[in-house]
Each structure stands twice: as C-alpha cells, then as structure tokens.
Amino acid sequence: MRLIQNMCTIAEYPTPGSAAAAADCCLGAAGRRLVKIAVVGASGVGKTALVVRFLTKRFIGDYERNAGNLYTRQVQIEGEMLAIQVQDTPGIQVHENGLSCNEQLNRCIRWADAVVMVFSITDHKSYELIGQLHQHIQQLHLGTRLPVVVVANKADLLHIKQVDPQLGLQLASMLGCSFYEVSVSENYNDVYNAFHVLCKEVSHKQQPSSTPEKRRTSLIPRPKSPNMQDLKRRFKQALSAKVRTVTSV
Ligand SMILES: Nc1nc2c(ncn2[C@@H]2O[C@H](COP(=O)(O)OP(=O)(O)OP(=O)(O)O)[C@@H](O)[C@H]2O)c(=O)[nH]1
C-alpha cells in the first residue's frame, strides 16, 4: 500500500460548497474513489499517534502540538482500491458552556465523509465530551447520518485507567457508532480495523447499489425467464398448427 504524505493544514481545504470542494467530492488520485476521514477528540488522547500508526504501522511516542496535518493513502476495501485522506486535528477544549470547536475544525468535520472520535481511558473528561462531540458532528451534517467510530485509546495504561471499557461500548452503541478499544502504542490491528470499518461504511454509502444484497432485493422485479416446459408446449402447438395448414392445402 502506497503512502503519500500530503502535509497540508485544514486551512487549505476548499470551503464546503465551493467549486473546488465540489470537484474534490469523490475522486482521489488516479480516479480512485476518495474517502475523507477526520480524527477528532480532546487534547493528548493520541489522535496523531493513531493516524501515524494507521499510516505507517509504527508507534512514534512524541509529537509537537497537533497542527492539523492531512495524509493520503491508498487502501484496499473489499477488493476495491480506495484513496483515503486522513485529517488530524487540534485537541478540542471543553469550557463550562460546552465544546469549543473553532471554524477550522468545523470546516474539517463538514469536509469529512466519516469521523474517528478518540478518547483516552486515562482521561475521563476526554470520554465525557464524546456525546456532545457526536451531536456537534451530526449538526454539521444535517440530513445525512455520517459514519462515525468511537476509539478508546491507551488501553495499555490500565493502572491509571479512569474509564471502564464497558462505558465506552455503551456510549458508542447509544450513539449508533462502532467501538474499538485500542492501544496505539501496543497494537496495530485494532487501529487498522477501526479505519477499515469506516471505509467500508463510506464505500457502501457512496455506492449503495454495488452491495450484493442490494442487487438481490431490487425493487423492480426481474422478468421471469420462461420455463422450458412452456416453451416446448408452445413449440409443439406451432409445429402441429403448421402441419395442419400444409396437409389442408
Ligand atoms: N501509553 C500510551 N501512550 C500513548 C498511546 N497513544 C498515544 N500515547 C501518548 O500520548 C501522548 C499524546 O499523543 P498524541 O498523539 O500527541 O495526542 P493528540 O491527541 O494528537 O494530542 P494533541 O496534539 O494535544 O491534540 C504522546 O506522548 C503519545 O506517545 C497509547 O496507546 N499508549
């Protein structure tokens, strides 16, 4: 899988609704279908580590403060090569009157086809904001249910755990999201699976008719193929009628 790092900030995104955004909508490099994923969550939960782990399979311990980098990668989902763009975002702050999401972050969420919401099991406040964050995301995508996955990170730090995995699972199912508890530092597969499930959801959403179960239950009933008995009977009738006309001449 090729990894093309295209480091540009959120600010360079085409504004939603612009011609550039329309052109940007579905096709990535070389005409591959494009899946745009935003990774959001509180500060320090491991968003950048998660993105880098997914893209490079490596865990890199320390990063400077999140600048909101964008990465592009080709992935194969159910036999189809997709281009995916993964947007890392600055940590979300929570004030007494709720979330403080700046316009840059809102533009990124509007731009996304799917969102990864990350919290850390060692930071209860990062878990508490997930519900409000999900509501905010859906408000920025009124009319469509955006595919969202909840990721509980730092599962290796059980000795300083503040959030029980069961709570994360219950919250995710209440929000109608998939849930993954991962340790970006210890495990790549769970990280990959979280992104993989999102890409599949987006892919099915972008091409609903392509899913085999949809074809089978098409609303327009396919014409029934005539059965062979019926064909043979009609052939015999035609044949005997022809014989009658010849003999009657
Ligand atoms: N033990 C452990 N540490 C982790 C894990 N994931 C990330 N970290 C550490 O957590 C710290 C924060 O990780 P980042 O990826 O910078 O978190 P972020 O959410 O991007 O942070 P902001 O840039 O503030 O938004 C770093 O020191 C990481 O090494 C994990 O699974 N286990």
The ligand as an SDF file (V2000), in Angstrom:
LIG
                    3D

 32 34  0  0  0  0  0  0  0  0999 V2000
    0.8930    4.5200   26.7430 N   0  0  0  0  0  0  0  0  0  0  0  0
    0.3630    5.0350   25.6220 C   0  0  0  0  0  0  0  0  0  0  0  0
    0.6480    6.3240   25.2530 N   0  0  0  0  0  0  0  0  0  0  0  0
    0.0710    6.7830   24.1130 C   0  0  0  0  0  0  0  0  0  0  0  0
   -0.7930    5.9870   23.3320 C   0  0  0  0  0  0  0  0  0  0  0  0
   -1.2150    6.7550   22.2630 N   0  0  0  0  0  0  0  0  0  0  0  0
   -0.6170    7.9740   22.4100 C   0  0  0  0  0  0  0  0  0  0  0  0
    0.1630    7.9830   23.5140 N   0  0  0  0  0  0  0  0  0  0  0  0
    0.9670    9.1080   24.0250 C   0  0  0  0  0  0  0  0  0  0  0  0
    0.0700   10.1460   24.3700 O   0  0  0  0  0  0  0  0  0  0  0  0
    0.6700   11.4260   24.1200 C   0  0  0  0  0  0  0  0  0  0  0  0
   -0.2390   12.2500   23.2290 C   0  0  0  0  0  0  0  0  0  0  0  0
   -0.3020   11.6110   21.9550 O   0  0  0  0  0  0  0  0  0  0  0  0
   -0.7040   12.4900   20.6800 P   0  0  0  0  0  0  0  0  0  0  0  0
   -0.8560   11.5670   19.5310 O   0  0  0  0  0  0  0  0  0  0  0  0
    0.2200   13.6630   20.5440 O   0  0  0  0  0  0  0  0  0  0  0  0
   -2.1440   13.0300   21.1330 O   0  0  0  0  0  0  0  0  0  0  0  0
   -3.0610   14.1100   20.3810 P   0  0  0  0  0  0  0  0  0  0  0  0
   -4.4840   13.7340   20.6590 O   0  0  0  0  0  0  0  0  0  0  0  0
   -2.6780   14.2320   18.9540 O   0  0  0  0  0  0  0  0  0  0  0  0
   -2.6800   15.4300   21.1880 O   0  0  0  0  0  0  0  0  0  0  0  0
   -2.9080   16.9800   20.7460 P   0  0  0  0  0  0  0  0  0  0  0  0
   -1.8550   17.2860   19.7060 O   0  0  0  0  0  0  0  0  0  0  0  0
   -2.7180   17.7290   22.0260 O   0  0  0  0  0  0  0  0  0  0  0  0
   -4.2970   17.0890   20.2090 O   0  0  0  0  0  0  0  0  0  0  0  0
    2.0340   11.1360   23.4640 C   0  0  0  0  0  0  0  0  0  0  0  0
    3.0690   11.1940   24.4550 O   0  0  0  0  0  0  0  0  0  0  0  0
    1.8970    9.6880   22.9930 C   0  0  0  0  0  0  0  0  0  0  0  0
    3.1260    8.9870   22.9940 O   0  0  0  0  0  0  0  0  0  0  0  0
   -1.0690    4.6390   23.7710 C   0  0  0  0  0  0  0  0  0  0  0  0
   -1.8240    3.8570   23.1510 O   0  0  0  0  0  0  0  0  0  0  0  0
   -0.4810    4.2290   24.9090 N   0  0  0  0  0  0  0  0  0  0  0  0
  1  2  1  0
  2  3  2  0
  2 32  1  0
  3  4  1  0
  4  5  2  0
  4  8  1  0
  5  6  1  0
  5 30  1  0
  6  7  2  0
  7  8  1  0
  8  9  1  0
  9 10  1  0
  9 28  1  0
 10 11  1  0
 11 12  1  0
 11 26  1  0
 12 13  1  0
 13 14  1  0
 14 15  2  0
 14 16  1  0
 14 17  1  0
 17 18  1  0
 18 19  2  0
 18 20  1  0
 18 21  1  0
 21 22  1  0
 22 23  2  0
 22 24  1  0
 22 25  1  0
 26 27  1  0
 26 28  1  0
 28 29  1  0
 30 31  2  0
 30 32  1  0
M  END
$$$$
